[in-house]
Amino acid sequence: MPQVHLDTIPILDAYRENGECPLCTLEDALEKQFLDVALGGAMMEPDTRVMTNEKGFCARHFSLMYGAQNRLSLALMTHTHLKDVMASLQKEEAALKKAMEAEKKRNPVARAASSATKSSPFYKQLEALSAHAEGRSDTCFICERMESTMARYLETLCHLYKKDESFRATFAASKGVCLRHYPRLLRAAARCLSGATQMEFVQTLLDLQRSNLQRVEKDLEWFTLKFDYRNQDKPWGESKDAVERTLNKLQGRVIPSDSGTK
């Protein structure tokens, strides 16, 4: 069961902001929270350090942490993570060197005729090292914690829709979500709702997405038309931030929330 009492407050707060995507609003808040965890006092807790040593951080979150100007915390955490990466690479590299030596000792005639095939220990270990190195750069402590919490939020959102009439009205009056979160919300409905409630939720979401994409498209079109001298004295309406809102609607969190756009 979703943790209704813990999770409903941030969900309701995000919907009250009435932005282009409440789920992006939730992600923004989570990202700030977990950045604080990574660079704050929790960074020195053994359990957290084990996880940051193992998972590391993606390029985006390394960049955000660097921008936070807490360079000592970042250096301490990155140092132990780097040592963990080096140790794991050394293990795989040693296995590859062993396979290379074995390959060199093969009969020269046979080696000239067949070289190292995909079934050879050398080739397999080469692939193993490549995959391991990729794996060490593909994980992120913050991304994984955000993903886990967002999955729980989606379950709670569906639970709210099912149980809370006022939230159903809030949901129906919202601006939908960005296209990155749209399939996640559809899948959450398939997983967490059923029967008439599921059908109602999906229909409401379909209508929201269509009407709000049309709204953004019209705003964006008027933004472009305002550069025609014949329209220069006409009011901007809602189109002044149409570019920012469209980018966020298409991909989510392209333009930071503190830039003044919603």
N, C-alpha and C positions, 0 to 999 in steps of 0.2 A: 504493500500500500504506500502511496506517496505520502511524504511528511507534510500533510496539509497545513498545520499550524505554522511550520517553519517556512514553507515555500510560498504560501498564498500572498503574504505581504509584498515581497518583491515583485510578484507577477501583477498584482493589482496596482502597485505603484507604477510599474512600467506601462500599463495600459492607460493610466491616468495622464501620462505625459502626452498621449495622442500623437506619437511620432509615426514615421513611415513604417517602422517595424519594432513593436514592443520586444520581440525576442532579441533584436540587436541591442536594445537598451539594457536588457538583462545581461547580455554578454559583456557589454561595456563595464557594467558594475562588477561582474565576476572577474574580469581581467584586472581591474584596479585592485580588487581584493587579493587576488593570488599574486600579483606583483608585490604588494605589501608584505605578504607572507614570505615570498622568496627573499626579499631584501631586508625584512624586519627581524625581530627577535626569534621568530620561529625558524629562521635560517640556521640557527645554532642547535636546534633540537635534533637529536640523533636520527629519529625516524624521517624527518624532513631532509636531512643531509644525505641519508642513504638513497632517498628517492631522487634528489637533484643530482647526486653523483651518477646514478644509473641513467636517468632520463635526459638530463641536460635541458637545453632550451632551443627552440627554433630561432631562426634569424630575426623574426619580428620581435620576439620577447627578449632576446639578447639586446636588440636595439632599444627597446623601451626601458629596460633596466639600466642600460648605459646612460640614457637620457635622464634617468631619475637622479643622477649625480651622487649616488651612494657608491662610490668606486671601491671603497674598502670591502664592503659586504659582497659586492660583485666579484672582486678579485679573490676573496677567500673561497667563495662558493665555486667559482670557475676553476680555481687551482685544484681543488679536490676532485672536481668533475674531470678535468684534464688528466689527472693522474689515473683515474679509473679507466678513462678511454685508452690511455697509453698501455695500461696493463692488459686490457682485453685484446688490444691490437697485437701486442707482443706475443700473446699466446697463439693467435691465428697465424701471425707471420712466421713463428717458429715452425708450425706445422707445414706451412707452404715451403719454407727453406728445406725442410726434411724431404718433402716430395720432390723438390727440384734436384737435390743431391741424388735421390734414387733414380730420377729420370736421366741424369748425366751418366750414371753408371751402367745404363742399359747398353746392350750390344750396339756399337756404332752403326753397323750395317742395318740392323733392325730399326734403329732410331732414325736413320736417314730415309728409310722406306716409309715409316708410319708417322714419325714425329709424335707430338703429344696429342692424342685423340681425346675426345670429350669424355670417354670412359676411363681415362688414365687418372691415377691418384693426383698427379700434378694439376691437371685441368680442374678436377673436382675441388681441390684445395684452393686453387686460384679463384674459382667462383665463390667458395665459402668465405674467403677473405673479403672479396668485393661486397658480398651480401652483408657481412658483418659490419664493414665500414659504413655502408649505406644505412644500416640499422641504427648505428650510433648517432647519425646526424638526422634521422627521421623522427626521433622522439622528442617530446617536450613536456616537462613537468607541469607547466601552466596550461598548455593546450589540453592535456589529458584530464586535468582536474576540471577545467571548464566544460569539456565534453561530457564528463560524468554528471556534473551538476545540471547542465542543460537538458540531458536526458530525463533527469528527475523532474525538472521544471515542466517539461512537455507532458509528462504523466499527470502532474498536478493541474496543469491548465485544462486538460481533458476532464479531470475529476471535478474541477470548478464548473466547467460548462455543464456537466451532467447534474450537479447537485445545487448550483447557485443560480437562481433566476436572474438576479441583478447582474451577475457576471455575463450571462448569456446576452443580456441587453448591451453591456459594455463591449463585448466581443463583436456583436453585430454592428455597432456604431463606430468601430475602429477603422483604421486605414489599411487593414490587412497586414501583410508581412513582406519582407524582401523575397526575391526569387531564390535566394540561398536557403532560407528557412521554410519556404512554401512546401517543398517535398517532405521535409522533416515533420511538419505539422500534419500533412496528409497521412504520413505513415503512423504518426502517433494516434490519429483518429482510428486508423485501421486496427491498431494494436490495443488501444485502451477503451474504445467505445464500441457499442453494438446497437443493433435494432434501429428504432426510429430516431434515437438521439444521435447515433452515428450519421444517419442520412441527413438529419437537420444540420449538424455541424458541417459536414462536407459541402452541402448546398450553400450554406451561409458563407463558408470560406471561398467557394468558387465565385459567388456573387461579389464578395469583397475584393478579391484579386482583380476581377475584370473591371469593376467600376473604378478602382483606385489606380490601376495601370492606365486606364483611359484618362483619368484626371491628371496624372503626372505627364502623360504624353501631350495633352492639350497645353499644359503649363510650359512644357519644353518647347513646343512649337511656337507659342506666343513669345517666349524668350528670344527665339531666333528672328521672329518677325519684327520685334522691337528695334532691330538694327537697320531696318528699312526706314529711310528718312521720312516716309509718309506716315510712319507710326510713332515717331519720336515724341510727340506731344500727348500720345494716348497713355492711359495709366498702365503700370506694370501688372496690376492685379496681384496674383499669387506667384508670379513667374520669376521674381528676382533671384530666388535660390533654386530654380528649377533644375539646373545642371547638377548641383550637389544632391538634391533629393532624388533625381533620376539615377545617379550613380549608386547611391545607397539603396535604392529600390531594386536595382538590378543585381548588385553583388553584396550589399550589406556591409556597413562600417568602412566604406571607402573613405569618406570624409569624416574626421573625428567629430564626436558629438559636441565638443566644446567650441566648434567653429561657428555655432549659432544656428545650424540647420537642424531640422527634426525629421 
